[in-house]
Amino acid sequence: MLEYLHIHNLALIEDVALELVPGINALTGETGAGKSFILKAIGFLLGDRLKSDMVRPGCDRAFVEGLFRTADGELILRRELVAETGRSRFFCNNTLHTQDFLKELRPKLVTYTSQHAQQLLLQPAFQAKLIENTLPHPNLLVERDALLDQIKEIAHKQAILKERQKTLLERRDLLEMQKAEIDKINPEEGEEERLEAIRQQIKNRRAIIQSYDAARDILLSRDPRGLFDSLTMLEKQLGNLQDIDESFAVYTNACLDFRAHLDALVQVLQNPPETDWNIDSNAIEERLYALAQLKRKLHRSLPAICSLHKELEESLSFLDSCALDYKQLEKEEAQCVAKLQALIDTLRPERMQAAKRFCERLEQELKDLAFSEHVRVIPDPVPQTLWKDVTDDRIRFLWAPNPGQAPQPLDHIASGGELSRFLLALTSLEKKDDDQTFIFDEVDAGVGGFTLGKLAEKLVDLAKTHQIILITHWPQLARYANRHFLIQKTATASTTKTSCVFLDERMRKKELSRMAGEDFAMPEE
């Protein structure tokens, strides 16, 4: 239940704090005083969107705080609205959370019954949901929806298959021509680079041979100017100098080391690298030319052509096999549809039995709310197409509030007051957590006299197990409040604000008298 609510700088509310109690917490006041702002604040705290202009003029932000007590302990919620950006931040127990967390949390804390809920009640889908919530085996609905999703997914695959088949069939001649062009040349990955390397090797072949021969000639030539002969003469002269000056020994040794290196070099030059000198250069050029022509024709690089060839093979293979694939999907669809139909055949009678039990209970609740002893609520199954020839029922309410009336949908004959009581009856039937708070926003609209007394009895009975926040203009309801707040609006030349006053017994009696337009007797204990 909601124990504490604090609203700051929201719309006309400057700063309001409410200490709420178990049972009925009544909010009363003149029309336009700002009672709806209290509900807007609770709604905002629990996820409703508000525009930035809801921040009180002159303030940079508004916030709403609430302390909820649940079976699992306390929850302190806080949500801020920033005037400049219109964005909000939500905190639970001082930890920032997302809107998804808030959406999951909200139904566990508060249930609204308002004029908006009355309009929701008129929708057949909402009525069907109320019935389905009472099914003894709700897993059947989960299985049904899962099968339906599976069938839709298969249909989606079929649509993609057909669309791709259509597109490829329109281009089949082009695809086959391109594949034939590529098959004719049959390029390989990296082939162009390998051929270019061989071409360059052929081009450098003579230069390589000439360089090897020239290097050997320089080293081994018997010409006096040959490198080995000159080196021998150099060694001799350095030896003479060493005999005279020992410091030349280092140069003599260097000359000897150099000769050793040259000997090794001679061995290398005597064995040039092995090369396939029999490569047909004309064949290389013809192959490179063919690859170039293919690239120009297809306007792609050779790697792209190799990738294209794989795509063409896959596309043409797909065209050959898609008929089989489509038949397989049709088989899967037929199997799922058969399962879905069998599931619905099981679900339909179970749903109708649950609907009858629910309507019987609802009739009793309506009788307790001053409807005729002959009031009837009849479950009406309306066929809904789920998939092709597969239909399921969606239950709506038909009702006859008075004897002699033919059963009709709620939106055809229900008045505002009848809808208010109908909604209260449904609220009493629904399974709710004991710590959940009910918010009744003018559920007494269109109700008066004896019926109003019955409505009060039902609220008092519900308040024994649930906290209720009640907005009402009727003293016959407000008199049963466990805590009573007066919402009032005050205006000056420059500002207008809404305040909330806790009423003690004296003030409460005065407010009830105002609501009744006369002295009002409090209920006996």
C-alpha positions as CSV (number, residue, x, y, z in Angstrom):
1,M,0.0,0.0,0.0
2,L,1.0,3.6,-0.4
3,E,1.9,5.1,2.9
4,Y,3.4,8.4,2.0
5,L,3.1,10.7,-1.1
6,H,5.1,13.9,-1.6
7,I,4.5,16.1,-4.6
8,H,6.8,19.1,-5.3
9,N,6.5,21.8,-8.0
10,L,4.1,19.8,-10.2
11,A,1.5,21.9,-12.1
12,L,-0.5,23.9,-9.5
13,I,1.0,21.9,-6.6
14,E,3.9,23.7,-4.9
15,D,4.5,21.2,-2.1
16,V,2.1,18.7,-0.8
17,A,2.6,15.6,1.4
18,L,0.0,13.0,2.2
19,E,0.2,10.4,5.0
20,L,-2.1,7.6,3.8
21,V,-3.5,4.8,5.9
22,P,-5.1,1.3,5.3
23,G,-8.7,1.4,4.3
24,I,-10.4,4.4,2.5
25,N,-8.4,7.6,2.0
26,A,-10.9,10.2,0.6
27,L,-9.9,13.2,-1.5
28,T,-12.7,15.8,-1.7
29,G,-13.0,19.4,-2.8
30,E,-14.7,21.7,-5.2
31,T,-14.6,20.9,-8.9
32,G,-11.4,22.2,-10.4
33,A,-9.6,22.4,-7.1
34,G,-6.9,20.0,-8.3
35,K,-7.9,16.6,-7.2
36,S,-6.9,15.2,-10.6
37,F,-3.4,16.6,-10.2
38,I,-3.0,14.3,-7.2
39,L,-3.8,11.3,-9.5
40,K,-1.6,12.7,-12.2
41,A,1.3,12.8,-9.7
42,I,0.7,9.2,-8.7
43,G,0.4,8.2,-12.4
44,F,3.7,10.1,-13.2
45,L,5.4,8.3,-10.3
46,L,4.4,5.0,-11.7
47,G,5.3,5.6,-15.4
48,D,2.8,8.0,-17.0
49,R,4.4,10.6,-19.3
50,L,4.0,14.3,-18.5
51,K,5.1,17.3,-20.6
52,S,7.7,19.8,-19.4
53,D,5.0,22.4,-19.0
54,M,3.7,20.4,-16.0
55,V,6.7,21.7,-14.0
56,R,5.5,24.7,-11.9
57,P,6.4,28.0,-13.6
58,G,9.7,29.4,-12.5
59,C,11.0,26.0,-11.3
60,D,13.7,24.0,-13.0
61,R,12.2,20.6,-12.1
62,A,9.4,18.8,-10.3
63,F,9.4,15.5,-8.4
64,V,7.1,13.0,-6.9
65,E,8.1,10.6,-4.1
66,G,6.1,7.7,-2.7
67,L,6.7,5.2,0.0
68,F,5.0,1.8,-0.7
69,R,4.9,-1.0,1.8
70,T,4.7,-4.5,0.2
71,A,5.0,-8.1,1.4
72,D,8.7,-7.9,0.4
73,G,9.4,-4.7,2.4
74,E,9.5,-1.0,1.7
75,L,9.8,0.6,-1.7
76,I,10.8,4.2,-1.9
77,L,10.1,5.6,-5.4
78,R,11.1,9.0,-6.7
79,R,10.6,10.4,-10.2
80,E,11.8,13.8,-11.4
81,L,10.7,15.9,-14.4
82,V,13.2,18.4,-15.8
83,A,11.6,21.6,-17.2
84,E,14.3,22.3,-19.7
85,T,14.4,19.0,-21.5
86,G,11.1,17.4,-20.5
87,R,13.0,14.2,-19.6
88,S,12.5,12.3,-16.4
89,R,14.6,10.1,-14.1
90,F,13.2,7.3,-11.9
91,F,14.8,6.0,-8.7
92,C,13.8,3.0,-6.6
93,N,15.4,2.9,-3.2
94,N,17.8,5.6,-4.3
95,T,19.0,3.5,-7.3
96,L,18.4,4.8,-10.8
97,H,16.2,2.5,-12.9
98,T,14.8,2.3,-16.4
99,Q,11.2,2.7,-17.6
100,D,11.0,-1.0,-18.3
101,F,11.6,-1.7,-14.6
102,L,8.8,0.8,-13.7
103,K,6.3,-0.9,-16.2
104,E,6.9,-4.2,-14.5
105,L,6.5,-2.8,-11.0
106,R,3.4,-0.7,-11.6
107,P,0.7,-3.4,-11.8
108,K,1.9,-4.8,-8.4
109,L,1.4,-1.5,-6.6
110,V,-1.7,0.3,-7.9
111,T,-4.9,-0.4,-9.8
112,Y,-6.9,2.5,-11.4
113,T,-10.6,2.6,-11.8
114,S,-11.5,5.8,-13.5
115,Q,-13.5,7.2,-16.4
116,H,-10.7,6.0,-18.6
117,A,-11.1,2.5,-17.2
118,Q,-14.8,2.7,-18.0
119,Q,-14.0,3.3,-21.6
120,L,-11.5,0.5,-21.5
121,L,-14.3,-1.7,-20.1
122,L,-16.3,-1.2,-23.3
123,Q,-13.6,-2.7,-25.4
124,P,-14.3,-6.4,-26.3
125,A,-10.6,-7.1,-26.2
126,F,-10.5,-6.0,-22.5
127,Q,-13.5,-8.0,-21.7
128,A,-12.0,-11.1,-23.3
129,K,-8.8,-10.5,-21.3
130,L,-10.8,-10.5,-18.0
131,I,-12.3,-13.9,-18.9
132,E,-9.0,-15.4,-19.9
133,N,-7.4,-14.3,-16.6
134,T,-9.7,-16.8,-14.9
135,L,-8.8,-19.8,-17.0
136,P,-7.7,-22.8,-14.9
137,H,-4.9,-23.6,-17.5
138,P,-3.6,-20.2,-18.7
139,N,-0.6,-22.1,-20.3
140,L,-3.0,-23.0,-23.1
141,L,-3.1,-19.3,-24.1
142,V,0.7,-19.2,-24.0
143,E,1.0,-22.3,-26.2
144,R,-1.6,-20.8,-28.6
145,D,0.2,-17.5,-29.0
146,A,3.5,-19.4,-29.4
147,L,2.1,-21.6,-32.2
148,L,0.6,-18.5,-33.9
149,D,3.9,-16.7,-33.8
150,Q,5.6,-19.8,-35.2
151,I,3.1,-20.0,-38.1
152,K,3.6,-16.3,-38.8
153,E,7.4,-16.8,-38.8
154,I,7.0,-19.7,-41.3
155,A,4.7,-17.4,-43.5
156,H,7.4,-14.7,-43.3
157,K,10.0,-17.2,-44.5
158,Q,7.7,-18.2,-47.4
159,A,7.2,-14.6,-48.4
160,I,10.9,-14.0,-48.4
161,L,11.4,-17.2,-50.4
162,K,8.8,-16.2,-53.0
163,E,10.1,-12.7,-53.3
164,R,13.7,-13.9,-53.8
165,Q,12.5,-16.5,-56.3
166,K,10.6,-13.9,-58.3
167,T,13.6,-11.5,-58.4
168,L,16.0,-14.2,-59.4
169,L,13.7,-15.6,-62.1
170,E,13.5,-12.2,-63.7
171,R,17.3,-12.1,-63.8
172,R,18.0,-15.8,-64.5
173,D,19.2,-15.2,-68.1
174,L,21.7,-12.6,-66.9
175,L,22.9,-14.7,-64.1
176,E,23.5,-17.7,-66.3
177,M,25.3,-15.6,-68.9
178,Q,27.6,-14.1,-66.2
179,K,28.3,-17.5,-64.8
180,A,29.1,-18.9,-68.3
181,E,31.5,-15.9,-68.8
182,I,33.3,-16.6,-65.6
183,D,33.3,-20.4,-66.1
184,K,34.9,-19.9,-69.5
185,I,37.9,-18.1,-67.9
186,N,37.7,-20.0,-64.6
187,P,39.8,-17.5,-62.6
188,E,41.3,-18.5,-59.3
189,E,41.8,-16.5,-56.1
190,G,45.1,-14.7,-56.2
191,E,45.8,-15.8,-59.8
192,E,46.4,-12.4,-61.2
193,E,49.0,-11.5,-58.6
194,R,50.9,-14.8,-59.2
195,L,50.9,-14.2,-63.0
196,E,52.2,-10.7,-62.5
197,A,55.0,-12.0,-60.3
198,I,56.0,-14.6,-63.0
199,R,55.9,-11.9,-65.7
200,Q,58.2,-9.8,-63.7
201,Q,60.5,-12.8,-63.1
202,I,60.7,-13.4,-66.8
203,K,61.4,-9.7,-67.5
204,N,64.3,-9.8,-65.0
205,R,65.8,-13.2,-66.1
206,R,68.5,-11.8,-68.4
207,A,69.5,-9.1,-66.0
208,I,69.9,-11.8,-63.3
209,I,72.1,-14.0,-65.5
210,Q,74.2,-11.0,-66.6
211,S,74.7,-9.9,-63.0
212,Y,75.8,-13.3,-61.8
213,D,78.3,-13.6,-64.7
214,A,79.7,-10.1,-64.3
215,A,80.2,-10.6,-60.6
216,R,82.1,-13.8,-61.2
217,D,84.2,-12.1,-63.8
218,I,85.2,-9.4,-61.4
219,L,86.2,-11.8,-58.8
220,L,87.9,-14.5,-61.0
221,S,89.2,-12.6,-64.0
222,R,93.0,-13.1,-64.8
223,D,93.2,-9.6,-65.9
224,P,95.7,-7.7,-63.8
225,R,92.9,-5.5,-62.7
226,G,90.9,-8.5,-61.4
227,L,89.8,-8.2,-57.8
228,F,91.6,-11.3,-56.5
229,D,94.9,-10.3,-58.2
230,S,94.7,-6.8,-56.8
231,L,93.9,-8.2,-53.4
232,T,97.0,-10.4,-53.6
233,M,99.1,-7.5,-54.4
234,L,97.5,-5.5,-51.6
235,E,98.3,-8.3,-49.1
236,K,101.9,-8.4,-50.2
237,Q,102.4,-4.7,-49.7
238,L,100.6,-4.7,-46.4
239,G,102.9,-7.6,-45.3
240,N,106.0,-5.5,-46.2
241,L,104.6,-2.6,-44.2
242,Q,103.9,-4.8,-41.2
243,D,107.5,-6.0,-41.2
244,I,108.5,-2.3,-40.7
245,D,105.5,-1.2,-38.6
246,E,103.6,-3.6,-36.5
247,S,100.5,-1.3,-36.5
248,F,99.8,-2.5,-40.1
249,A,99.0,-6.0,-38.8
250,V,95.4,-5.0,-38.2
251,Y,95.0,-4.0,-41.8
252,T,96.7,-7.2,-43.0
253,N,94.3,-9.3,-41.0
254,A,91.3,-7.3,-42.4
255,C,92.5,-8.0,-45.9
256,L,92.7,-11.7,-45.1
257,D,89.2,-11.7,-43.6
258,F,87.9,-9.9,-46.7
259,R,89.4,-12.7,-48.9
260,A,87.6,-15.3,-46.9
261,H,84.2,-13.5,-47.5
262,L,85.0,-13.2,-51.2
263,D,85.7,-17.0,-51.3
264,A,82.2,-17.6,-49.9
265,L,80.7,-15.1,-52.4
266,V,82.3,-17.0,-55.3
267,Q,80.6,-20.2,-54.1
268,V,77.2,-18.4,-54.2
269,L,77.8,-17.0,-57.6
270,Q,78.8,-20.4,-58.9
271,N,75.2,-21.7,-58.0
272,P,72.6,-19.2,-59.2
273,P,69.0,-19.8,-57.9
274,E,66.9,-22.4,-59.7
275,T,64.4,-20.9,-62.0
276,D,61.9,-22.5,-64.5
277,W,63.5,-20.9,-67.5
278,N,61.1,-22.8,-69.7
279,I,58.0,-20.7,-68.7
280,D,56.0,-19.8,-71.8
281,S,55.9,-16.0,-71.6
282,N,53.3,-15.9,-74.4
283,A,50.9,-18.1,-72.3
284,I,51.3,-15.8,-69.3
285,E,50.5,-12.8,-71.4
286,E,47.5,-14.5,-72.9
287,R,46.1,-15.5,-69.5
288,L,46.6,-12.0,-68.1
289,Y,44.8,-10.5,-71.1
290,A,41.9,-12.9,-70.7
291,L,41.6,-11.9,-67.0
292,A,41.7,-8.2,-67.9
293,Q,38.9,-8.7,-70.5
294,L,36.8,-10.5,-68.0
295,K,37.3,-7.7,-65.5
296,R,36.3,-5.1,-68.1
297,K,33.2,-7.1,-69.1
298,L,31.9,-7.5,-65.6
299,H,33.2,-4.2,-64.2
300,R,34.7,-5.9,-61.2
301,S,38.0,-6.7,-59.7
302,L,39.2,-10.3,-59.9
303,P,38.5,-11.0,-56.2
304,A,35.0,-9.6,-56.7
305,I,34.5,-11.8,-59.7
306,C,35.5,-14.9,-57.7
307,S,32.9,-13.8,-55.0
308,L,30.3,-13.1,-57.7
309,H,30.9,-16.6,-59.1
310,K,30.0,-18.1,-55.7
311,E,26.9,-15.9,-55.4
312,L,25.8,-16.9,-58.9
313,E,26.2,-20.6,-58.1
314,E,24.2,-20.1,-54.9
315,S,21.4,-18.1,-56.6
316,L,21.0,-20.6,-59.5
317,S,21.2,-23.5,-57.0
318,F,18.5,-21.7,-55.0
319,L,16.2,-21.5,-58.0
320,D,16.6,-25.2,-58.6
321,S,15.8,-26.1,-54.9
322,C,13.4,-23.3,-53.8
323,A,10.4,-25.3,-54.8
324,L,11.4,-28.1,-52.4
325,D,12.1,-25.6,-49.7
326,Y,8.7,-24.0,-50.2
327,K,7.0,-27.4,-50.0
328,Q,8.9,-28.1,-46.7
329,L,7.7,-24.8,-45.3
330,E,4.2,-25.6,-46.4
331,K,4.5,-28.9,-44.6
332,E,5.7,-27.2,-41.4
333,E,2.9,-24.6,-41.6
334,A,0.3,-27.4,-42.0
335,Q,1.7,-29.2,-39.0
336,C,1.6,-26.0,-36.8
337,V,-1.9,-25.1,-38.0
338,A,-3.1,-28.6,-37.1
339,K,-1.6,-28.3,-33.6
340,L,-3.2,-24.8,-33.3
341,Q,-6.6,-26.1,-34.2
342,A,-6.3,-29.0,-31.8
343,L,-5.3,-26.6,-29.0
344,I,-8.2,-24.2,-29.8
345,D,-10.6,-27.2,-29.7
346,T,-9.3,-27.8,-26.2
347,L,-9.3,-24.2,-25.2
348,R,-12.7,-23.2,-26.5
349,P,-14.9,-25.2,-24.0
350,E,-12.6,-24.5,-21.1
351,R,-12.8,-20.8,-21.8
352,M,-16.6,-20.9,-22.1
353,Q,-16.9,-22.7,-18.8
354,A,-14.6,-20.1,-17.1
355,A,-16.7,-17.3,-18.7
356,K,-19.9,-18.7,-17.3
357,R,-18.5,-19.0,-13.8
358,F,-17.1,-15.5,-14.0
359,C,-20.4,-14.1,-15.3
360,E,-22.3,-15.8,-12.5
361,R,-20.0,-14.3,-9.9
362,L,-20.3,-10.9,-11.6
363,E,-24.1,-11.0,-11.6
364,Q,-24.0,-11.5,-7.8
365,E,-21.6,-8.6,-7.4
366,L,-23.9,-6.4,-9.5
367,K,-26.9,-7.4,-7.4
368,D,-25.0,-6.3,-4.3
369,L,-24.6,-3.0,-6.0
370,A,-28.4,-2.4,-6.3
371,F,-28.9,-3.9,-9.7
372,S,-32.1,-5.9,-10.3
373,E,-32.3,-9.4,-8.9
374,H,-32.9,-10.4,-12.5
375,V,-29.7,-8.8,-13.9
376,R,-28.0,-11.1,-16.3
377,V,-24.5,-11.1,-17.7
378,I,-24.0,-13.5,-20.6
379,P,-20.7,-14.5,-22.2
380,D,-20.9,-14.1,-25.9
381,P,-18.2,-15.9,-28.0
382,V,-17.3,-13.8,-31.1
383,P,-15.3,-15.8,-33.6
384,Q,-11.9,-14.2,-34.5
385,T,-9.8,-15.3,-37.4
386,L,-6.3,-16.2,-36.2
387,W,-4.9,-17.7,-39.4
388,K,-6.6,-18.4,-42.7
389,D,-9.4,-20.9,-41.7
390,V,-8.4,-21.1,-38.1
391,T,-10.7,-19.2,-35.7
392,D,-10.8,-18.8,-32.0
393,D,-13.4,-17.1,-29.7
394,R,-13.1,-13.8,-28.0
395,I,-15.6,-13.5,-25.2
396,R,-17.5,-10.3,-24.7
397,F,-20.1,-9.4,-22.2
398,L,-23.8,-9.2,-23.1
399,W,-26.0,-8.0,-20.3
400,A,-29.6,-7.2,-19.4
401,P,-29.7,-5.0,-16.3
402,N,-33.5,-5.1,-16.1
403,P,-36.2,-7.7,-16.7
404,G,-37.6,-7.8,-20.3
405,Q,-34.5,-6.3,-21.8
406,A,-32.7,-8.3,-24.5
407,P,-29.0,-8.9,-23.7
408,Q,-26.9,-6.3,-25.5
409,P,-23.2,-5.2,-25.4
410,L,-22.2,-2.8,-22.6
411,D,-21.6,0.1,-25.0
412,H,-25.1,-0.1,-26.3
413,I,-27.1,0.3,-23.1
414,A,-24.9,1.0,-20.1
415,S,-25.1,4.5,-18.6
416,G,-22.2,6.2,-16.8
417,G,-23.5,5.2,-13.4
418,E,-24.0,1.6,-14.5
419,L,-20.5,1.4,-15.9
420,S,-19.1,2.8,-12.6
421,R,-20.8,0.0,-10.6
422,F,-19.9,-2.6,-13.2
423,L,-16.3,-1.5,-12.9
424,L,-16.4,-1.8,-9.1
425,A,-18.0,-5.2,-9.4
426,L,-15.1,-6.4,-11.6
427,T,-12.6,-4.9,-9.3
428,S,-14.0,-6.9,-6.4
429,L,-13.7,-10.1,-8.5
430,E,-10.2,-9.7,-9.7
431,K,-7.5,-11.5,-7.8
432,K,-5.2,-8.8,-6.3
433,D,-2.4,-8.7,-3.9
434,D,-3.5,-7.6,-0.4
435,D,-0.9,-4.8,-0.4
436,Q,-2.2,-3.4,-3.7
437,T,-3.8,0.1,-3.7
438,F,-7.0,0.8,-5.6
439,I,-7.6,4.3,-6.9
440,F,-11.3,5.1,-7.5
441,D,-11.6,8.3,-9.5
442,E,-15.3,9.4,-9.2
443,V,-16.5,5.8,-9.5
444,D,-19.8,7.3,-8.1
445,A,-20.4,9.4,-11.3
446,G,-24.1,9.1,-12.3
447,V,-25.0,7.3,-9.1
448,G,-27.3,8.5,-6.3
449,G,-29.8,7.6,-3.7
450,F,-30.2,4.0,-2.6
451,T,-27.7,2.8,-5.2
452,L,-25.1,5.2,-3.7
453,G,-25.5,3.4,-0.4
454,K,-24.9,0.0,-2.0
455,L,-21.8,1.4,-3.7
456,A,-20.5,2.6,-0.3
457,E,-21.1,-0.8,1.2
458,K,-19.1,-2.4,-1.5
459,L,-16.2,0.1,-1.1
460,V,-16.2,-0.4,2.7
461,D,-16.1,-4.2,2.2
462,L,-13.2,-3.9,-0.3
463,A,-11.3,-1.6,2.1
464,K,-11.2,-4.4,4.6
465,T,-8.5,-6.1,2.5
466,H,-7.1,-3.3,0.3
467,Q,-6.1,0.3,0.6
468,I,-8.4,2.7,-1.4
469,I,-7.8,6.2,-2.6
470,L,-11.2,7.6,-3.3
471,I,-12.0,10.8,-5.2
472,T,-15.6,11.6,-4.6
473,H,-18.2,14.5,-4.6
474,W,-20.6,12.5,-2.4
475,P,-20.6,12.8,1.4
476,Q,-22.4,9.4,1.5
477,L,-19.1,7.9,0.4
478,A,-16.6,10.3,2.0
479,R,-18.2,9.7,5.5
480,Y,-16.7,6.1,5.5
481,A,-13.1,7.4,5.0
482,N,-10.5,6.2,7.4
483,R,-8.6,9.4,6.5
484,H,-10.0,12.5,4.8
485,F,-8.1,15.1,2.8
486,L,-9.5,18.4,1.4
487,I,-8.0,19.5,-1.9
488,Q,-8.4,23.3,-2.4
489,K,-7.1,25.9,-4.7
490,T,-6.0,29.4,-3.7
491,A,-5.2,32.3,-6.1
492,T,-3.5,35.6,-5.6
493,A,-2.7,38.3,-8.1
494,S,0.4,36.5,-9.3
495,T,0.1,32.8,-8.4
496,T,-2.4,29.9,-8.2
497,K,-1.7,26.8,-6.2
498,T,-3.4,23.6,-5.0
499,S,-3.0,22.5,-1.4
500,C,-4.0,19.3,0.5
501,V,-5.2,19.5,4.0
502,F,-5.6,16.6,6.4
503,L,-9.0,16.9,8.1
504,D,-9.5,16.2,11.8
505,E,-12.9,15.2,13.0
506,R,-14.2,18.8,13.3
507,M,-12.9,19.9,9.9
508,R,-14.1,16.7,8.4
509,K,-17.6,17.2,9.6
510,K,-17.6,20.7,8.2
511,E,-16.4,19.4,4.8
512,L,-19.1,16.7,4.7
513,S,-21.7,19.3,5.5
514,R,-20.4,21.5,2.6
515,M,-20.6,18.5,0.3
516,A,-24.2,17.8,1.4
517,G,-25.2,21.4,1.5
518,E,-26.4,21.0,5.1
519,D,-25.5,19.5,8.4
520,F,-24.3,16.0,7.9
521,A,-24.5,13.1,10.4
522,M,-21.3,11.0,10.8
523,P,-21.7,7.2,10.6
524,E,-22.0,5.5,14.0
525,E,-19.1,3.4,15.1
